[in-house]
Amino acid sequence: MSPRSDDTPPRRGAQPRRGTSRDLPTEGDDNGGKSRGFGGIGDARAYTPRGRTMAERDQRTRSPRAGRTSDPFRPALQVLDGGRPRRGGRPEPGEPAEAAETPQRGRKGTAKTREPKGTPRSRAPEPDEDDELVSRRARIGVKPRRPQRAPKPEKAEKPRRIVTGPRVSRAVRAVAPEPPKLANSTRRLRIGAVVALSLFVMIGVRLVILQVASSPADAKRLIELREDRLAEVRLPAPRGSIIDRDGTVLAHSVEARYIGADPMLIKDPAGTAAKLAPLIGVQASKLIPLMTPHKRPGGGQSRFEYLAQGVDISVGDKIAAMDLDGIVVKEDERRDVPNADLAANLIGFTGADNSGLEGLEARYDSLLRGTDGERIFEIGKGDLDKPIPSGYEKYTEPQPGTSLQLTIDGDLQYEVQRILCEQATESKAYMAGAVVMDVKTGEVLAQASCPTYNAAKPGDYTPTEREDVPSSIVADPGSVHKAFIFGAALQEGLITPDSVLTIGPALERGGYRFEDTHEQKKGTKMTMAGLLAYSSNVGTILIADRLGKQKVYEYQQKFGLGKSTDEGMLGEADGKLLTPDEWSGSASGSVPIGMSVDATLIQMAAGYNAIANDGTYVQPHLIKAMISGKDGKVTPGPEPETHKVLDPQVAAELRTMMEAVVDTEGATGKKAAVAAYRVSGKTGTGKRLIDGKYTSANYGSFIGMAPAENPRYVIAVSADVPVGTGGDVAAPAFSKMMSFTLLHNKVPPSTTPAPKLKIHP
């Protein structure tokens, strides 16, 4: 539809403008221009749905751009008031522009205008002049000039709402009132940031004061307060096991229970102690002080005390069912020895707290026991004596101990121990010992003592009964020492296997008479093998005279005497040698035949092992490997020390000469023979020196090796007996032990017969 012509009269005729003065004359007024009736929308003061007039709403929402219209060609959509465009709208063609700019009048006829701030004001026409000018221009058809406006930058126009009919088509922008100060989001953020920073500063200053500027009294008070509400519980680490070379368990830990007490919660210590004493086997007099409130050594009240450890599970369950105030029953472990007395003198035992006290348990306690864990937690007071949820708690996980794998063969150990105790009982020995060594490796396959004991009940035995004889008992080795003198003389070239020595019935040195048990007439000639077979004291002393005391002392050290072998046993004795400066007048007679020499059985066994191992000394050792309790990693034991003592040929010659001790008729070691195997060895009878005095008993021994042509094992046996010699009490036990050892390890019998050695040339 084309725009309506400017001169087209309105459908409803000329109507007075809304908001004009009622006193102004209007054209067509039948009342002479003074009509005061309702002639138009302005006079009727039509109200909007919200109860305001259109003029009032336009006045409240007027904006700087409210006088503009975006589409001058659509006057039909504009609301007309008295035939003219509404103020603030765009004038139709032919209509004066001032009509759109006429300010509103109030109820009393005064003009009210709202202009944006900063807009320059122009003089508004007088009310009468304005109305008359508009009417005159409208009658003569003069088009109003569009006001000149400064060009503005192009800007995307916002969509305008178009209302047809009696509503206005205009863009309305509401000017919101400025919010109150606290409703401003930026200001709120700034205030919140300042408050938060202030709090952090205050906390930081307080922490600095507590840690740096606080007095010692304040620090002490804080520590005491913390200790009063902290409970500590030790978490025992699983102790490592002790197993033999094949993995058989010799000692391990099993599940048990420990009984603990919180002295602060026990109301009747005496009554509680009376109930627990018969169950845990601890006297009530010892329990009462532990259950009575007391201070810890470091200060603060004690909140935990062990009453018993390693308690049977059934006993622990019974105590737990009693529900005694302040008494706790928790998981624990107890050392268990499955085979009772098997290698008990060697393995040792542990205490109530699982700490090693004797034997290998004590020597390797730091490895076996691992590292205990700890739990420290915060508890409440009084009836709320429970761990506080989300309170302070520190948990240190226990580290399992390392297991020891021994070189011991469990089956061989059992048989050697059985034979030894049988022989000791038969000979009424005060004590006896035995050692079995692998010649090539130096591993100790068995180490037995008699008497033995039940390691599960060590308290039932005396310390003497629990001793490991081979490593702790020191005695004069006697004639077994003679093999070292013969070996040294062979190595030094002072004798040969074919040498002959003239001897007599006895010698005197330093006022002491040294004679042979197999007396020989003066001027009797004997071979080297014969001197060994009959264990001639006189012949050995004469050979040592050729060596001299310095060489004798040096070879004693080479064969491992005078210091501990360090095989692994706790408390192993060093023995003692007389230095050349310490030799008395009689020492040249006593030292060569094994008197005035302090040695252990394991030292003598290691010296003979050097003869069996082609003259190379190998340190005896008990530890084959260590097995980590954390990841099961196996670490081999330390390599044994080795050194040369004799040339291989010299060692072979000496072994052959020593076969005469077992094979020769009337020799001292006939009872040590082993069927189907060649045996080399030597008997000995010495004395034990206790508190500087020799005992009346005889310390008899036999040390030998087999097969003699290529030795695999060395066995040393000793016994302290009222009467008898090494050939009587030790040789028979050696024979049985060596026979079992060779068959147990499937060693082929000797294929060559023993040599026929002469006693006399």
Solvent accessible surface area in square Angstrom, and as a share of the most:
residue,aa,sasa,rsa
1,M,216,0.96
2,S,89,0.57
3,P,73,0.46
4,R,88,0.32
5,S,61,0.39
6,D,52,0.27
7,D,119,0.62
8,T,60,0.35
9,P,98,0.62
10,P,44,0.28
11,R,234,0.85
12,R,155,0.56
13,G,31,0.30
14,A,80,0.62
15,Q,24,0.11
16,P,27,0.17
17,R,22,0.08
18,R,20,0.07
19,G,28,0.27
20,T,30,0.17
21,S,36,0.23
22,R,126,0.46
23,D,89,0.46
24,L,32,0.16
25,P,95,0.60
26,T,53,0.31
27,E,124,0.56
28,G,69,0.66
29,D,32,0.16
30,D,150,0.78
31,N,94,0.48
32,G,64,0.61
33,G,9,0.08
34,K,134,0.57
35,S,44,0.28
36,R,160,0.58
37,G,44,0.43
38,F,158,0.66
39,G,41,0.39
40,G,14,0.13
41,I,48,0.24
42,G,6,0.06
43,D,26,0.13
44,A,56,0.43
45,R,81,0.30
46,A,51,0.39
47,Y,128,0.49
48,T,11,0.07
49,P,112,0.71
50,R,198,0.72
51,G,44,0.43
52,R,96,0.35
53,T,5,0.03
54,M,28,0.12
55,A,17,0.13
56,E,65,0.29
57,R,69,0.25
58,D,6,0.03
59,Q,28,0.12
60,R,132,0.48
61,T,27,0.15
62,R,59,0.22
63,S,13,0.09
64,P,91,0.57
65,R,103,0.38
66,A,8,0.06
67,G,25,0.24
68,R,72,0.26
69,T,23,0.13
70,S,63,0.41
71,D,52,0.27
72,P,54,0.34
73,F,150,0.63
74,R,121,0.44
75,P,8,0.05
76,A,71,0.55
77,L,37,0.18
78,Q,32,0.14
79,V,20,0.11
80,L,32,0.16
81,D,13,0.07
82,G,4,0.04
83,G,29,0.28
84,R,49,0.18
85,P,6,0.04
86,R,22,0.08
87,R,27,0.10
88,G,3,0.03
89,G,16,0.15
90,R,43,0.16
91,P,34,0.21
92,E,22,0.10
93,P,65,0.41
94,G,17,0.16
95,E,19,0.08
96,P,1,0.00
97,A,7,0.05
98,E,64,0.29
99,A,2,0.02
100,A,6,0.04
101,E,91,0.41
102,T,11,0.06
103,P,27,0.17
104,Q,20,0.09
105,R,35,0.13
106,G,18,0.18
107,R,204,0.75
108,K,186,0.79
109,G,25,0.24
110,T,85,0.49
111,A,54,0.42
112,K,117,0.50
113,T,69,0.40
114,R,133,0.49
115,E,75,0.34
116,P,43,0.27
117,K,207,0.88
118,G,84,0.80
119,T,62,0.36
120,P,117,0.74
121,R,191,0.70
122,S,101,0.65
123,R,187,0.68
124,A,52,0.40
125,P,53,0.34
126,E,103,0.46
127,P,45,0.28
128,D,94,0.49
129,E,85,0.38
130,D,7,0.03
131,D,17,0.09
132,E,94,0.42
133,L,57,0.28
134,V,2,0.01
135,S,35,0.23
136,R,114,0.42
137,R,66,0.24
138,A,53,0.41
139,R,146,0.53
140,I,114,0.58
141,G,53,0.51
142,V,69,0.40
143,K,135,0.57
144,P,24,0.15
145,R,214,0.78
146,R,141,0.51
147,P,60,0.37
148,Q,176,0.78
149,R,131,0.48
150,A,78,0.60
151,P,133,0.84
152,K,117,0.49
153,P,122,0.77
154,E,177,0.79
155,K,157,0.67
156,A,96,0.74
157,E,116,0.52
158,K,135,0.57
159,P,131,0.82
160,R,59,0.22
161,R,172,0.63
162,I,81,0.41
163,V,22,0.13
164,T,87,0.51
165,G,58,0.55
166,P,112,0.70
167,R,102,0.37
168,V,21,0.12
169,S,32,0.20
170,R,32,0.12
171,A,35,0.27
172,V,77,0.44
173,R,130,0.47
174,A,83,0.65
175,V,124,0.71
176,A,85,0.66
177,P,121,0.76
178,E,161,0.72
179,P,76,0.48
180,P,99,0.63
181,K,150,0.63
182,L,130,0.65
183,A,49,0.38
184,N,57,0.29
185,S,62,0.40
186,T,69,0.40
187,R,100,0.36
188,R,127,0.46
189,L,136,0.68
190,R,165,0.60
191,I,84,0.43
192,G,40,0.38
193,A,53,0.41
194,V,96,0.55
195,V,81,0.46
196,A,42,0.33
197,L,117,0.58
198,S,54,0.35
199,L,99,0.49
200,F,143,0.60
201,V,95,0.55
202,M,124,0.56
203,I,99,0.50
204,G,31,0.30
205,V,80,0.46
206,R,134,0.49
207,L,90,0.45
208,V,87,0.50
209,I,71,0.36
210,L,63,0.31
211,Q,145,0.64
212,V,119,0.69
213,A,72,0.56
214,S,30,0.20
215,S,50,0.32
216,P,117,0.74
217,A,72,0.56
218,D,54,0.28
219,A,41,0.32
220,K,127,0.54
221,R,127,0.46
222,L,79,0.39
223,I,100,0.51
224,E,80,0.36
225,L,89,0.44
226,R,108,0.39
227,E,50,0.22
228,D,48,0.25
229,R,91,0.33
230,L,19,0.09
231,A,10,0.08
232,E,72,0.32
233,V,29,0.17
234,R,69,0.25
235,L,41,0.20
236,P,35,0.22
237,A,6,0.05
238,P,67,0.42
239,R,11,0.04
240,G,5,0.05
241,S,28,0.18
242,I,0,0.00
243,I,24,0.12
244,D,3,0.01
245,R,65,0.24
246,D,108,0.56
247,G,36,0.35
248,T,70,0.41
249,V,51,0.29
250,L,2,0.01
251,A,0,0.00
252,H,50,0.23
253,S,28,0.18
254,V,45,0.26
255,E,92,0.41
256,A,0,0.00
257,R,37,0.14
258,Y,7,0.03
259,I,0,0.00
260,G,0,0.00
261,A,1,0.00
262,D,18,0.09
263,P,0,0.00
264,M,87,0.39
265,L,55,0.27
266,I,11,0.06
267,K,176,0.75
268,D,82,0.43
269,P,27,0.17
270,A,57,0.44
271,G,24,0.23
272,T,14,0.08
273,A,0,0.00
274,A,63,0.49
275,K,107,0.45
276,L,0,0.00
277,A,17,0.13
278,P,106,0.66
279,L,52,0.26
280,I,22,0.11
281,G,69,0.66
282,V,40,0.23
283,Q,118,0.52
284,A,34,0.27
285,S,78,0.50
286,K,127,0.54
287,L,0,0.00
288,I,60,0.31
289,P,81,0.51
290,L,58,0.29
291,M,0,0.00
292,T,55,0.32
293,P,70,0.44
294,H,58,0.26
295,K,131,0.56
296,R,60,0.22
297,P,148,0.93
298,G,78,0.75
299,G,30,0.29
300,G,15,0.14
301,Q,50,0.22
302,S,1,0.01
303,R,26,0.10
304,F,42,0.18
305,E,40,0.18
306,Y,54,0.21
307,L,11,0.06
308,A,14,0.11
309,Q,39,0.17
310,G,15,0.14
311,V,15,0.09
312,D,71,0.37
313,I,68,0.34
314,S,79,0.51
315,V,36,0.21
316,G,0,0.00
317,D,77,0.40
318,K,116,0.49
319,I,3,0.01
320,A,56,0.44
321,A,85,0.66
322,M,71,0.32
323,D,122,0.63
324,L,28,0.14
325,D,84,0.43
326,G,13,0.13
327,I,23,0.12
328,V,55,0.32
329,V,32,0.18
330,K,109,0.46
331,E,123,0.55
332,D,16,0.08
333,E,23,0.10
334,R,88,0.32
335,R,27,0.10
336,D,48,0.25
337,V,16,0.09
338,P,69,0.44
339,N,59,0.30
340,A,40,0.31
341,D,54,0.28
342,L,20,0.10
343,A,3,0.03
344,A,1,0.00
345,N,10,0.05
346,L,0,0.00
347,I,1,0.01
348,G,2,0.02
349,F,22,0.09
350,T,19,0.11
351,G,20,0.19
352,A,83,0.64
353,D,67,0.35
354,N,22,0.11
355,S,18,0.11
356,G,13,0.12
357,L,97,0.48
358,E,49,0.22
359,G,8,0.08
360,L,0,0.00
361,E,1,0.01
362,A,20,0.15
363,R,86,0.32
364,Y,36,0.14
365,D,24,0.12
366,S,92,0.59
367,L,69,0.34
368,L,0,0.00
369,R,80,0.29
370,G,23,0.22
371,T,85,0.49
372,D,45,0.24
373,G,2,0.02
374,E,63,0.28
375,R,75,0.28
376,I,24,0.12
377,F,22,0.09
378,E,28,0.13
379,I,9,0.04
380,G,13,0.13
381,K,129,0.55
382,G,56,0.53
383,D,149,0.77
384,L,138,0.69
385,D,24,0.13
386,K,141,0.60
387,P,67,0.42
388,I,72,0.37
389,P,120,0.76
390,S,127,0.82
391,G,28,0.27
392,Y,89,0.34
393,E,98,0.44
394,K,103,0.44
395,Y,133,0.51
396,T,59,0.35
397,E,112,0.50
398,P,28,0.18
399,Q,74,0.33
400,P,50,0.31
401,G,3,0.03
402,T,27,0.16
403,S,22,0.14
404,L,0,0.00
405,Q,30,0.13
406,L,0,0.00
407,T,0,0.00
408,I,0,0.00
409,D,12,0.06
410,G,7,0.07
411,D,92,0.48
412,L,0,0.00
413,Q,1,0.00
414,Y,131,0.50
415,E,27,0.12
416,V,1,0.00
417,Q,15,0.07
418,R,93,0.34
419,I,7,0.04
420,L,2,0.01
421,C,32,0.19
422,E,88,0.40
423,Q,20,0.09
424,A,7,0.05
425,T,106,0.61
426,E,133,0.60
427,S,23,0.15
428,K,155,0.66
429,A,21,0.16
430,Y,134,0.51
431,M,15,0.07
432,A,1,0.01
433,G,0,0.00
434,A,0,0.00
435,V,0,0.00
436,V,0,0.00
437,M,0,0.00
438,D,27,0.14
439,V,0,0.00
440,K,108,0.46
441,T,61,0.35
442,G,0,0.00
443,E,20,0.09
444,V,0,0.00
445,L,11,0.05
446,A,0,0.00
447,Q,2,0.01
448,A,1,0.01
449,S,3,0.02
450,C,17,0.10
451,P,51,0.32
452,T,29,0.17
453,Y,4,0.01
454,N,41,0.21
455,A,5,0.04
456,A,62,0.48
457,K,124,0.52
458,P,24,0.15
459,G,73,0.70
460,D,105,0.54
461,Y,71,0.27
462,T,72,0.42
463,P,94,0.59
464,T,98,0.57
465,E,59,0.26
466,R,37,0.13
467,E,68,0.30
468,D,7,0.04
469,V,6,0.04
470,P,0,0.00
471,S,2,0.01
472,S,37,0.24
473,I,10,0.05
474,V,43,0.25
475,A,1,0.01
476,D,2,0.01
477,P,4,0.03
478,G,1,0.01
479,S,18,0.11
480,V,1,0.01
481,H,0,0.00
482,K,2,0.01
483,A,0,0.00
484,F,2,0.01
485,I,4,0.02
486,F,1,0.00
487,G,0,0.00
488,A,0,0.00
489,A,0,0.00
490,L,13,0.06
491,Q,51,0.23
492,E,68,0.30
493,G,57,0.55
494,L,67,0.33
495,I,5,0.03
496,T,71,0.41
497,P,49,0.31
498,D,125,0.65
499,S,26,0.17
500,V,63,0.36
501,L,14,0.07
502,T,65,0.38
503,I,5,0.03
504,G,11,0.10
505,P,48,0.30
506,A,21,0.17
507,L,43,0.22
508,E,120,0.54
509,R,53,0.19
510,G,51,0.49
511,G,64,0.62
512,Y,142,0.54
513,R,157,0.57
514,F,25,0.10
515,E,80,0.36
516,D,6,0.03
517,T,119,0.69
518,H,65,0.29
519,E,121,0.54
520,Q,29,0.13
521,K,170,0.72
522,K,178,0.75
523,G,44,0.42
524,T,28,0.16
525,K,116,0.49
526,M,1,0.00
527,T,17,0.10
528,M,2,0.01
529,A,6,0.05
530,G,0,0.00
531,L,1,0.01
532,L,1,0.00
533,A,0,0.00
534,Y,37,0.14
535,S,12,0.08
536,S,2,0.02
537,N,28,0.14
538,V,2,0.01
539,G,0,0.00
540,T,0,0.00
541,I,0,0.00
542,L,46,0.23
543,I,0,0.00
544,A,6,0.04
545,D,65,0.34
546,R,118,0.43
547,L,13,0.06
548,G,29,0.28
549,K,98,0.41
550,Q,95,0.42
551,K,76,0.32
552,V,1,0.01
553,Y,39,0.15
554,E,57,0.26
555,Y,8,0.03
556,Q,2,0.01
557,Q,87,0.39
558,K,80,0.34
559,F,0,0.00
560,G,4,0.04
561,L,3,0.01
562,G,30,0.29
563,K,129,0.54
564,S,33,0.21
565,T,9,0.05
566,D,77,0.40
567,E,3,0.02
568,G,2,0.02
569,M,8,0.04
570,L,91,0.45
571,G,61,0.59
572,E,23,0.10
573,A,23,0.18
574,D,79,0.41
575,G,21,0.20
576,K,108,0.46
577,L,16,0.08
578,L,46,0.23
579,T,47,0.28
580,P,17,0.11
581,D,141,0.73
582,E,87,0.39
583,W,37,0.13
584,S,72,0.46
585,G,53,0.51
586,S,21,0.14
587,A,2,0.02
588,S,29,0.19
589,G,0,0.00
590,S,12,0.08
591,V,2,0.01
592,P,0,0.00
593,I,15,0.08
594,G,0,0.00
595,M,51,0.23
596,S,41,0.26
597,V,1,0.01
598,D,32,0.17
599,A,3,0.03
600,T,2,0.01
601,L,4,0.02
602,I,0,0.00
603,Q,0,0.00
604,M,5,0.02
605,A,0,0.00
606,A,0,0.00
607,G,0,0.00
608,Y,0,0.00
609,N,0,0.00
610,A,0,0.00
611,I,0,0.00
612,A,2,0.01
613,N,19,0.10
614,D,55,0.29
615,G,0,0.00
616,T,48,0.28
617,Y,15,0.06
618,V,7,0.04
619,Q,28,0.12
620,P,0,0.00
621,H,27,0.12
622,L,0,0.00
623,I,11,0.06
624,K,71,0.30
625,A,6,0.05
626,M,43,0.19
627,I,43,0.22
628,S,34,0.22
629,G,38,0.37
630,K,158,0.67
631,D,104,0.54
632,G,42,0.40
633,K,135,0.57
634,V,86,0.49
635,T,63,0.36
636,P,99,0.62
637,G,14,0.13
638,P,104,0.65
639,E,154,0.69
640,P,33,0.21
641,E,122,0.55
642,T,78,0.46
643,H,74,0.33
644,K,126,0.53
645,V,5,0.03
646,L,1,0.01
647,D,49,0.25
648,P,77,0.48
649,Q,117,0.52
650,V,17,0.10
651,A,0,0.00
652,A,32,0.25
653,E,45,0.20
654,L,0,0.00
655,R,18,0.07
656,T,47,0.28
657,M,5,0.02
658,M,0,0.00
659,E,2,0.01
660,A,1,0.01
661,V,0,0.00
662,V,3,0.02
663,D,62,0.32
664,T,20,0.12
665,E,142,0.64
666,G,42,0.41
667,A,10,0.08
668,T,36,0.21
669,G,0,0.00
670,K,83,0.35
671,K,112,0.48
672,A,0,0.00
673,A,49,0.38
674,V,11,0.06
675,A,91,0.71
676,A,70,0.54
677,Y,20,0.08
678,R,36,0.13
679,V,3,0.01
680,S,0,0.00
681,G,0,0.00
682,K,0,0.00
683,T,7,0.04
684,G,2,0.02
685,T,49,0.29
686,G,2,0.02
687,K,57,0.24
688,R,45,0.16
689,L,76,0.38
690,I,77,0.39
691,D,139,0.72
692,G,62,0.60
693,K,154,0.65
694,Y,108,0.41
695,T,41,0.24
696,S,107,0.69
697,A,7,0.05
698,N,33,0.17
699,Y,9,0.03
700,G,0,0.00
701,S,2,0.02
702,F,0,0.00
703,I,0,0.00
704,G,0,0.00
705,M,0,0.00
706,A,0,0.00
707,P,8,0.05
708,A,3,0.02
709,E,71,0.32
710,N,89,0.46
711,P,4,0.02
712,R,87,0.32
713,Y,5,0.02
714,V,0,0.00
715,I,0,0.00
716,A,0,0.00
717,V,1,0.01
718,S,0,0.00
719,A,4,0.03
720,D,6,0.03
721,V,0,0.00
722,P,51,0.32
723,V,119,0.69
724,G,22,0.21
725,T,63,0.36
726,G,0,0.00
727,G,9,0.08
728,D,70,0.36
729,V,8,0.05
730,A,0,0.00
731,A,0,0.00
732,P,28,0.18
733,A,1,0.00
734,F,0,0.00
735,S,22,0.14
736,K,109,0.46
737,M,0,0.00
738,M,0,0.00
739,S,38,0.24
740,F,66,0.27
741,T,0,0.00
742,L,0,0.00
743,L,119,0.59
744,H,62,0.28
745,N,50,0.26
746,K,173,0.73
747,V,7,0.04
748,P,94,0.59
749,P,73,0.46
750,S,25,0.16
751,T,128,0.75
752,T,68,0.39
753,P,117,0.74
754,A,28,0.22
755,P,44,0.28
756,K,194,0.82
757,L,51,0.25
758,K,144,0.61
759,I,21,0.11
760,H,82,0.37
761,P,94,0.59
